Amino acid sequence: MYEVTSHKLVLPTQTEVIAPVPDKPGEEPTERMLTMTTCHSVTAGEWGNDHRWITHGKLVGWMDRSLGMPEQVLMDPEVL
């Protein structure tokens, strides 16, 4: 499981955001991180790609698959 630690809009040229240690190219990682990227536009509407939306997350835990679905993702049966 990952916990979101940051999110931001950047220009496509800002590649430091995908470094193993986000925003610190060349630094050695000391924890497990996740970087998600998607195209985004502040000027061209839903089909533009003049920016990138970056979300970083840190690994906060895991569980063996044999233990089933994590409680955090189970739907409330009252909602169904």
C-alpha positions in Angstrom: 0.0 0.0 0.0 1.2 3.5 -0.8 0.4 6.8 0.8 0.4 9.9 -1.4 3.1 12.2 -0.3 2.8 15.0 -3.0 1.2 16.0 -6.2 1.9 18.8 -8.6 1.7 20.1 -12.1 5.0 20.5 -14.0 6.3 21.2 -17.4 7.3 18.2 -19.6 10.9 19.3 -19.4 11.0 18.9 -15.6 12.3 15.3 -15.6 13.7 15.5 -12.1 10.2 14.6 -10.8 10.7 11.0 -12.0 14.1 10.5 -10.3 14.3 7.6 -7.9 14.3 10.2 -5.1 11.7 12.7 -6.5 13.2 16.1 -7.3 16.7 15.0 -6.3 18.4 13.5 -9.4 21.5 11.5 -8.5 20.5 10.9 -4.9 20.3 7.3 -3.7 16.9 6.2 -2.5 16.4 5.0 1.1 12.7 4.1 0.9 10.3 2.6 -1.7 8.6 5.3 -3.7 6.0 5.3 -6.5 5.7 8.0 -9.2 2.6 8.3 -11.3 2.4 10.7 -14.3 -0.3 11.8 -16.7 -0.7 14.5 -19.3 -2.5 17.6 -18.3 -3.2 21.0 -19.9 -3.7 24.4 -18.4 -4.4 25.9 -21.8 -5.8 23.4 -24.3 -8.6 21.7 -22.4 -9.0 18.0 -21.8 -7.0 16.9 -24.9 -3.9 19.1 -24.2 -0.6 18.0 -22.9 1.4 21.1 -22.1 1.9 20.0 -18.5 2.3 16.8 -16.5 0.4 15.9 -13.4 2.8 14.1 -11.0 1.8 12.2 -7.9 4.3 10.6 -5.6 3.7 8.0 -3.0 5.6 6.2 -0.3 5.3 2.5 0.5 3.6 2.2 3.9 2.8 -1.5 4.1 2.0 -4.7 2.3 0.1 -7.8 3.0 0.4 -11.4 1.7 -2.1 -12.0 -1.2 -3.3 -15.1 0.7 -4.8 -12.8 3.3 -7.4 -11.5 0.9 -8.4 -8.0 0.0 -7.1 -5.2 2.2 -9.7 -3.7 4.5 -9.0 -0.2 3.0 -10.4 -1.2 -0.4 -13.4 -3.3 0.7 -16.7 -1.6 -0.1 -19.2 -1.0 2.8 -21.9 -3.6 2.3 -24.4 -1.0 3.4 -23.6 1.0 0.2 -24.4 -2.0 -2.1 
